[in-house]
Amino acid sequence: MIAFVGVHVATLLLMAIAVALPLSIVEAHRGELLFHARDVGPSAGYYGCLGLVVAGLSSRTRNVLIPAITLILLLRLTWSTMHLPEEGRMMSADLAHLIAFPLGLLSRRIRSEAGTVQFESNA
């Protein structure tokens, strides 16, 4: 649950501050759409959880799944950026998914390191 909420909130903040705001300031059409689009669905959190799960798999499986999932997310974002369906909401969701998946991967590493530090301090 913490990973879901944490990745979802981090994704929304990253999208707003690092992508939508700068593009909106330079008055790029897609930046304006991202700035005003409201994608409040839970899917970013789901993709973060997917990243968390994939990060815990064997390295062989991870090495296949991470590029495959990332490629699919990149293709979806490319398509939605070119065609702008749903007044930019799909582009917003696709960008959120592309940000959230690696954050989920990273959250597994952070959790592992935090667990290691906690374990060592108890020993």
CNS distance restraints for C-alpha pairs under 8 A (distance, minus, plus):
assign (resid   1 and name CA) (resid   5 and name CA) 6.29 0.50 0.50
assign (resid   2 and name CA) (resid   6 and name CA) 5.73 0.50 0.50
assign (resid   3 and name CA) (resid   7 and name CA) 5.77 0.50 0.50
assign (resid   3 and name CA) (resid  45 and name CA) 7.60 0.50 0.50
assign (resid   3 and name CA) (resid  48 and name CA) 7.09 0.50 0.50
assign (resid   3 and name CA) (resid  49 and name CA) 6.52 0.50 0.50
assign (resid   3 and name CA) (resid  52 and name CA) 7.86 0.50 0.50
assign (resid   3 and name CA) (resid 104 and name CA) 7.28 0.50 0.50
assign (resid   3 and name CA) (resid 107 and name CA) 7.10 0.50 0.50
assign (resid   4 and name CA) (resid   8 and name CA) 6.06 0.50 0.50
assign (resid   4 and name CA) (resid  45 and name CA) 4.47 0.50 0.50
assign (resid   4 and name CA) (resid  46 and name CA) 6.52 0.50 0.50
assign (resid   4 and name CA) (resid  48 and name CA) 6.32 0.50 0.50
assign (resid   4 and name CA) (resid  49 and name CA) 5.91 0.50 0.50
assign (resid   5 and name CA) (resid   9 and name CA) 6.07 0.50 0.50
assign (resid   5 and name CA) (resid  45 and name CA) 6.24 0.50 0.50
assign (resid   6 and name CA) (resid  10 and name CA) 6.00 0.50 0.50
assign (resid   6 and name CA) (resid  45 and name CA) 7.83 0.50 0.50
assign (resid   7 and name CA) (resid  11 and name CA) 5.86 0.50 0.50
assign (resid   7 and name CA) (resid  44 and name CA) 7.27 0.50 0.50
assign (resid   7 and name CA) (resid  45 and name CA) 5.70 0.50 0.50
assign (resid   7 and name CA) (resid  48 and name CA) 5.64 0.50 0.50
assign (resid   7 and name CA) (resid 100 and name CA) 6.11 0.50 0.50
assign (resid   7 and name CA) (resid 103 and name CA) 6.26 0.50 0.50
assign (resid   7 and name CA) (resid 104 and name CA) 6.49 0.50 0.50
assign (resid   7 and name CA) (resid 107 and name CA) 8.00 0.50 0.50
assign (resid   8 and name CA) (resid  12 and name CA) 6.31 0.50 0.50
assign (resid   8 and name CA) (resid  42 and name CA) 7.42 0.50 0.50
assign (resid   8 and name CA) (resid  44 and name CA) 5.32 0.50 0.50
assign (resid   8 and name CA) (resid  45 and name CA) 4.46 0.50 0.50
assign (resid   8 and name CA) (resid  48 and name CA) 7.24 0.50 0.50
assign (resid   8 and name CA) (resid 100 and name CA) 6.95 0.50 0.50
assign (resid   9 and name CA) (resid  13 and name CA) 6.21 0.50 0.50
assign (resid  10 and name CA) (resid  14 and name CA) 6.05 0.50 0.50
assign (resid  11 and name CA) (resid  15 and name CA) 6.02 0.50 0.50
assign (resid  11 and name CA) (resid  44 and name CA) 7.09 0.50 0.50
assign (resid  11 and name CA) (resid  96 and name CA) 6.15 0.50 0.50
assign (resid  11 and name CA) (resid  99 and name CA) 6.09 0.50 0.50
assign (resid  11 and name CA) (resid 100 and name CA) 5.67 0.50 0.50
assign (resid  11 and name CA) (resid 103 and name CA) 7.86 0.50 0.50
assign (resid  12 and name CA) (resid  16 and name CA) 6.12 0.50 0.50
assign (resid  12 and name CA) (resid  96 and name CA) 7.16 0.50 0.50
assign (resid  13 and name CA) (resid  17 and name CA) 5.95 0.50 0.50
assign (resid  13 and name CA) (resid  18 and name CA) 7.97 0.50 0.50
assign (resid  14 and name CA) (resid  18 and name CA) 5.28 0.50 0.50
assign (resid  14 and name CA) (resid  19 and name CA) 7.03 0.50 0.50
assign (resid  15 and name CA) (resid  19 and name CA) 5.07 0.50 0.50
assign (resid  15 and name CA) (resid  20 and name CA) 5.91 0.50 0.50
assign (resid  15 and name CA) (resid  95 and name CA) 7.81 0.50 0.50
assign (resid  15 and name CA) (resid  96 and name CA) 7.00 0.50 0.50
assign (resid  16 and name CA) (resid  20 and name CA) 4.94 0.50 0.50
assign (resid  16 and name CA) (resid  21 and name CA) 5.77 0.50 0.50
assign (resid  16 and name CA) (resid  35 and name CA) 6.91 0.50 0.50
assign (resid  17 and name CA) (resid  21 and name CA) 5.50 0.50 0.50
assign (resid  17 and name CA) (resid  22 and name CA) 7.35 0.50 0.50
assign (resid  18 and name CA) (resid  22 and name CA) 6.63 0.50 0.50
assign (resid  19 and name CA) (resid  23 and name CA) 6.22 0.50 0.50
assign (resid  19 and name CA) (resid  31 and name CA) 7.47 0.50 0.50
assign (resid  20 and name CA) (resid  24 and name CA) 5.87 0.50 0.50
assign (resid  20 and name CA) (resid  31 and name CA) 5.14 0.50 0.50
assign (resid  20 and name CA) (resid  32 and name CA) 7.17 0.50 0.50
assign (resid  20 and name CA) (resid  34 and name CA) 5.40 0.50 0.50
assign (resid  20 and name CA) (resid  35 and name CA) 4.97 0.50 0.50
assign (resid  21 and name CA) (resid  25 and name CA) 6.07 0.50 0.50
assign (resid  21 and name CA) (resid  31 and name CA) 7.19 0.50 0.50
assign (resid  21 and name CA) (resid  35 and name CA) 6.47 0.50 0.50
assign (resid  22 and name CA) (resid  26 and name CA) 6.50 0.50 0.50
assign (resid  22 and name CA) (resid  31 and name CA) 7.54 0.50 0.50
assign (resid  23 and name CA) (resid  27 and name CA) 6.24 0.50 0.50
assign (resid  23 and name CA) (resid  28 and name CA) 5.48 0.50 0.50
assign (resid  23 and name CA) (resid  30 and name CA) 7.42 0.50 0.50
assign (resid  23 and name CA) (resid  31 and name CA) 4.28 0.50 0.50
assign (resid  23 and name CA) (resid  32 and name CA) 7.00 0.50 0.50
assign (resid  24 and name CA) (resid  28 and name CA) 5.86 0.50 0.50
assign (resid  24 and name CA) (resid  29 and name CA) 7.65 0.50 0.50
assign (resid  24 and name CA) (resid  30 and name CA) 7.99 0.50 0.50
assign (resid  24 and name CA) (resid  31 and name CA) 4.59 0.50 0.50
assign (resid  24 and name CA) (resid  32 and name CA) 4.88 0.50 0.50
assign (resid  24 and name CA) (resid  35 and name CA) 6.54 0.50 0.50
assign (resid  27 and name CA) (resid  31 and name CA) 6.88 0.50 0.50
assign (resid  27 and name CA) (resid  32 and name CA) 6.62 0.50 0.50
assign (resid  28 and name CA) (resid  32 and name CA) 6.26 0.50 0.50
assign (resid  29 and name CA) (resid  33 and name CA) 6.35 0.50 0.50
assign (resid  30 and name CA) (resid  34 and name CA) 6.12 0.50 0.50
assign (resid  30 and name CA) (resid  81 and name CA) 7.60 0.50 0.50
assign (resid  30 and name CA) (resid  88 and name CA) 7.52 0.50 0.50
assign (resid  31 and name CA) (resid  35 and name CA) 5.96 0.50 0.50
assign (resid  32 and name CA) (resid  36 and name CA) 6.17 0.50 0.50
assign (resid  33 and name CA) (resid  37 and name CA) 5.60 0.50 0.50
assign (resid  33 and name CA) (resid  87 and name CA) 7.18 0.50 0.50
assign (resid  33 and name CA) (resid  88 and name CA) 5.45 0.50 0.50
assign (resid  33 and name CA) (resid  89 and name CA) 7.86 0.50 0.50
assign (resid  34 and name CA) (resid  88 and name CA) 6.52 0.50 0.50
assign (resid  34 and name CA) (resid  89 and name CA) 7.54 0.50 0.50
assign (resid  34 and name CA) (resid  91 and name CA) 7.54 0.50 0.50
assign (resid  34 and name CA) (resid  92 and name CA) 5.76 0.50 0.50
assign (resid  37 and name CA) (resid  87 and name CA) 7.62 0.50 0.50
assign (resid  37 and name CA) (resid  88 and name CA) 6.19 0.50 0.50
assign (resid  37 and name CA) (resid  89 and name CA) 5.37 0.50 0.50
assign (resid  37 and name CA) (resid  92 and name CA) 6.73 0.50 0.50
assign (resid  38 and name CA) (resid  89 and name CA) 6.58 0.50 0.50
assign (resid  38 and name CA) (resid  92 and name CA) 7.82 0.50 0.50
assign (resid  39 and name CA) (resid  89 and name CA) 6.09 0.50 0.50
assign (resid  39 and name CA) (resid  92 and name CA) 6.50 0.50 0.50
assign (resid  39 and name CA) (resid  93 and name CA) 6.09 0.50 0.50
assign (resid  42 and name CA) (resid  46 and name CA) 6.54 0.50 0.50
assign (resid  43 and name CA) (resid  47 and name CA) 6.20 0.50 0.50
assign (resid  43 and name CA) (resid  93 and name CA) 7.79 0.50 0.50
assign (resid  43 and name CA) (resid  97 and name CA) 7.15 0.50 0.50
assign (resid  44 and name CA) (resid  48 and name CA) 6.21 0.50 0.50
assign (resid  44 and name CA) (resid  93 and name CA) 7.57 0.50 0.50
assign (resid  44 and name CA) (resid  96 and name CA) 5.70 0.50 0.50
assign (resid  44 and name CA) (resid  97 and name CA) 5.21 0.50 0.50
assign (resid  44 and name CA) (resid 100 and name CA) 5.53 0.50 0.50
assign (resid  44 and name CA) (resid 101 and name CA) 7.82 0.50 0.50
assign (resid  45 and name CA) (resid  49 and name CA) 6.24 0.50 0.50
assign (resid  45 and name CA) (resid 100 and name CA) 6.92 0.50 0.50
assign (resid  46 and name CA) (resid  50 and name CA) 6.17 0.50 0.50
assign (resid  47 and name CA) (resid  51 and name CA) 6.21 0.50 0.50
assign (resid  47 and name CA) (resid  97 and name CA) 5.93 0.50 0.50
assign (resid  47 and name CA) (resid 100 and name CA) 5.71 0.50 0.50
assign (resid  47 and name CA) (resid 101 and name CA) 4.99 0.50 0.50
assign (resid  47 and name CA) (resid 104 and name CA) 7.21 0.50 0.50
assign (resid  48 and name CA) (resid  52 and name CA) 6.25 0.50 0.50
assign (resid  48 and name CA) (resid  97 and name CA) 7.94 0.50 0.50
assign (resid  48 and name CA) (resid 100 and name CA) 4.80 0.50 0.50
assign (resid  48 and name CA) (resid 101 and name CA) 4.72 0.50 0.50
assign (resid  48 and name CA) (resid 102 and name CA) 7.22 0.50 0.50
assign (resid  48 and name CA) (resid 103 and name CA) 6.10 0.50 0.50
assign (resid  48 and name CA) (resid 104 and name CA) 3.97 0.50 0.50
assign (resid  48 and name CA) (resid 105 and name CA) 7.35 0.50 0.50
assign (resid  49 and name CA) (resid  53 and name CA) 6.18 0.50 0.50
assign (resid  49 and name CA) (resid 101 and name CA) 7.65 0.50 0.50
assign (resid  49 and name CA) (resid 104 and name CA) 5.78 0.50 0.50
assign (resid  50 and name CA) (resid  54 and name CA) 6.08 0.50 0.50
assign (resid  50 and name CA) (resid 101 and name CA) 6.72 0.50 0.50
assign (resid  50 and name CA) (resid 104 and name CA) 6.86 0.50 0.50
assign (resid  51 and name CA) (resid  55 and name CA) 5.99 0.50 0.50
assign (resid  51 and name CA) (resid 100 and name CA) 7.82 0.50 0.50
assign (resid  51 and name CA) (resid 101 and name CA) 4.86 0.50 0.50
assign (resid  51 and name CA) (resid 102 and name CA) 6.23 0.50 0.50
assign (resid  51 and name CA) (resid 103 and name CA) 7.18 0.50 0.50
assign (resid  51 and name CA) (resid 104 and name CA) 4.21 0.50 0.50
assign (resid  51 and name CA) (resid 105 and name CA) 4.48 0.50 0.50
assign (resid  51 and name CA) (resid 106 and name CA) 7.99 0.50 0.50
assign (resid  52 and name CA) (resid  56 and name CA) 6.63 0.50 0.50
assign (resid  52 and name CA) (resid 104 and name CA) 4.57 0.50 0.50
assign (resid  52 and name CA) (resid 105 and name CA) 4.99 0.50 0.50
assign (resid  52 and name CA) (resid 106 and name CA) 7.61 0.50 0.50
assign (resid  52 and name CA) (resid 107 and name CA) 6.51 0.50 0.50
assign (resid  52 and name CA) (resid 108 and name CA) 5.29 0.50 0.50
assign (resid  53 and name CA) (resid  57 and name CA) 6.84 0.50 0.50
assign (resid  53 and name CA) (resid 105 and name CA) 7.91 0.50 0.50
assign (resid  54 and name CA) (resid  62 and name CA) 6.08 0.50 0.50
assign (resid  54 and name CA) (resid  65 and name CA) 7.32 0.50 0.50
assign (resid  54 and name CA) (resid  66 and name CA) 7.43 0.50 0.50
assign (resid  54 and name CA) (resid 105 and name CA) 7.15 0.50 0.50
assign (resid  55 and name CA) (resid  62 and name CA) 6.58 0.50 0.50
assign (resid  55 and name CA) (resid 104 and name CA) 7.97 0.50 0.50
assign (resid  55 and name CA) (resid 105 and name CA) 5.29 0.50 0.50
assign (resid  55 and name CA) (resid 108 and name CA) 6.30 0.50 0.50
assign (resid  55 and name CA) (resid 109 and name CA) 7.95 0.50 0.50
assign (resid  56 and name CA) (resid 108 and name CA) 7.24 0.50 0.50
assign (resid  57 and name CA) (resid  61 and name CA) 6.30 0.50 0.50
assign (resid  57 and name CA) (resid  62 and name CA) 5.95 0.50 0.50
assign (resid  58 and name CA) (resid  62 and name CA) 6.06 0.50 0.50
assign (resid  59 and name CA) (resid  63 and name CA) 5.89 0.50 0.50
assign (resid  60 and name CA) (resid  64 and name CA) 6.68 0.50 0.50
assign (resid  61 and name CA) (resid  65 and name CA) 6.13 0.50 0.50
assign (resid  62 and name CA) (resid  66 and name CA) 5.72 0.50 0.50
assign (resid  63 and name CA) (resid  67 and name CA) 6.97 0.50 0.50
assign (resid  64 and name CA) (resid  68 and name CA) 6.37 0.50 0.50
assign (resid  65 and name CA) (resid  69 and name CA) 5.88 0.50 0.50
assign (resid  66 and name CA) (resid  70 and name CA) 5.99 0.50 0.50
assign (resid  67 and name CA) (resid  71 and name CA) 5.90 0.50 0.50
assign (resid  68 and name CA) (resid  72 and name CA) 6.29 0.50 0.50
assign (resid  69 and name CA) (resid  73 and name CA) 6.19 0.50 0.50
assign (resid  70 and name CA) (resid  74 and name CA) 6.07 0.50 0.50
assign (resid  70 and name CA) (resid  98 and name CA) 7.10 0.50 0.50
assign (resid  70 and name CA) (resid 101 and name CA) 7.98 0.50 0.50
assign (resid  71 and name CA) (resid  75 and name CA) 6.10 0.50 0.50
assign (resid  72 and name CA) (resid  76 and name CA) 6.18 0.50 0.50
assign (resid  73 and name CA) (resid  77 and name CA) 6.17 0.50 0.50
assign (resid  73 and name CA) (resid  94 and name CA) 6.83 0.50 0.50
assign (resid  73 and name CA) (resid  97 and name CA) 6.97 0.50 0.50
assign (resid  73 and name CA) (resid  98 and name CA) 5.70 0.50 0.50
assign (resid  74 and name CA) (resid  78 and name CA) 6.04 0.50 0.50
assign (resid  74 and name CA) (resid  98 and name CA) 6.95 0.50 0.50
assign (resid  75 and name CA) (resid  79 and name CA) 6.15 0.50 0.50
assign (resid  76 and name CA) (resid  80 and name CA) 6.13 0.50 0.50
assign (resid  76 and name CA) (resid  94 and name CA) 6.39 0.50 0.50
assign (resid  77 and name CA) (resid  81 and name CA) 5.87 0.50 0.50
assign (resid  77 and name CA) (resid  91 and name CA) 6.09 0.50 0.50
assign (resid  77 and name CA) (resid  94 and name CA) 5.11 0.50 0.50
assign (resid  77 and name CA) (resid  95 and name CA) 6.12 0.50 0.50
assign (resid  77 and name CA) (resid  98 and name CA) 7.88 0.50 0.50
assign (resid  78 and name CA) (resid  82 and name CA) 6.19 0.50 0.50
assign (resid  79 and name CA) (resid  83 and name CA) 6.14 0.50 0.50
assign (resid  80 and name CA) (resid  84 and name CA) 5.11 0.50 0.50
assign (resid  80 and name CA) (resid  85 and name CA) 6.29 0.50 0.50
assign (resid  80 and name CA) (resid  88 and name CA) 7.76 0.50 0.50
assign (resid  80 and name CA) (resid  90 and name CA) 6.25 0.50 0.50
assign (resid  80 and name CA) (resid  91 and name CA) 4.98 0.50 0.50
assign (resid  80 and name CA) (resid  94 and name CA) 7.48 0.50 0.50
assign (resid  81 and name CA) (resid  88 and name CA) 7.87 0.50 0.50
assign (resid  81 and name CA) (resid  91 and name CA) 5.66 0.50 0.50
assign (resid  84 and name CA) (resid  88 and name CA) 5.14 0.50 0.50
assign (resid  84 and name CA) (resid  90 and name CA) 7.23 0.50 0.50
assign (resid  84 and name CA) (resid  91 and name CA) 6.50 0.50 0.50
assign (resid  85 and name CA) (resid  89 and name CA) 7.23 0.50 0.50
assign (resid  85 and name CA) (resid  90 and name CA) 6.14 0.50 0.50
assign (resid  85 and name CA) (resid  91 and name CA) 7.51 0.50 0.50
assign (resid  86 and name CA) (resid  90 and name CA) 6.10 0.50 0.50
assign (resid  88 and name CA) (resid  92 and name CA) 6.17 0.50 0.50
assign (resid  89 and name CA) (resid  93 and name CA) 6.19 0.50 0.50
assign (resid  90 and name CA) (resid  94 and name CA) 6.01 0.50 0.50
assign (resid  91 and name CA) (resid  95 and name CA) 6.08 0.50 0.50
assign (resid  92 and name CA) (resid  96 and name CA) 6.16 0.50 0.50
assign (resid  93 and name CA) (resid  97 and name CA) 6.21 0.50 0.50
assign (resid  94 and name CA) (resid  98 and name CA) 6.27 0.50 0.50
assign (resid  95 and name CA) (resid  99 and name CA) 6.26 0.50 0.50
assign (resid  96 and name CA) (resid 100 and name CA) 5.92 0.50 0.50
assign (resid  97 and name CA) (resid 101 and name CA) 6.08 0.50 0.50
assign (resid  98 and name CA) (resid 102 and name CA) 7.29 0.50 0.50
assign (resid  99 and name CA) (resid 103 and name CA) 6.52 0.50 0.50
assign (resid 100 and name CA) (resid 104 and name CA) 6.13 0.50 0.50
assign (resid 101 and name CA) (resid 105 and name CA) 6.47 0.50 0.50
assign (resid 102 and name CA) (resid 106 and name CA) 6.10 0.50 0.50
assign (resid 103 and name CA) (resid 107 and name CA) 5.98 0.50 0.50
assign (resid 104 and name CA) (resid 108 and name CA) 6.53 0.50 0.50
assign (resid 105 and name CA) (resid 109 and name CA) 6.94 0.50 0.50
assign (resid 106 and name CA) (resid 110 and name CA) 6.28 0.50 0.50
assign (resid 107 and name CA) (resid 111 and name CA) 5.99 0.50 0.50
assign (resid 108 and name CA) (resid 112 and name CA) 6.09 0.50 0.50
assign (resid 109 and name CA) (resid 113 and name CA) 6.15 0.50 0.50
assign (resid 110 and name CA) (resid 114 and name CA) 6.04 0.50 0.50
assign (resid 111 and name CA) (resid 115 and name CA) 6.00 0.50 0.50
assign (resid 112 and name CA) (resid 116 and name CA) 6.12 0.50 0.50
assign (resid 113 and name CA) (resid 117 and name CA) 6.18 0.50 0.50
assign (resid 114 and name CA) (resid 118 and name CA) 6.11 0.50 0.50
assign (resid 115 and name CA) (resid 119 and name CA) 5.95 0.50 0.50
assign (resid 116 and name CA) (resid 120 and name CA) 6.07 0.50 0.50
assign (resid 117 and name CA) (resid 121 and name CA) 6.22 0.50 0.50
assign (resid 118 and name CA) (resid 122 and name CA) 6.40 0.50 0.50
assign (resid 119 and name CA) (resid 123 and name CA) 6.49 0.50 0.50
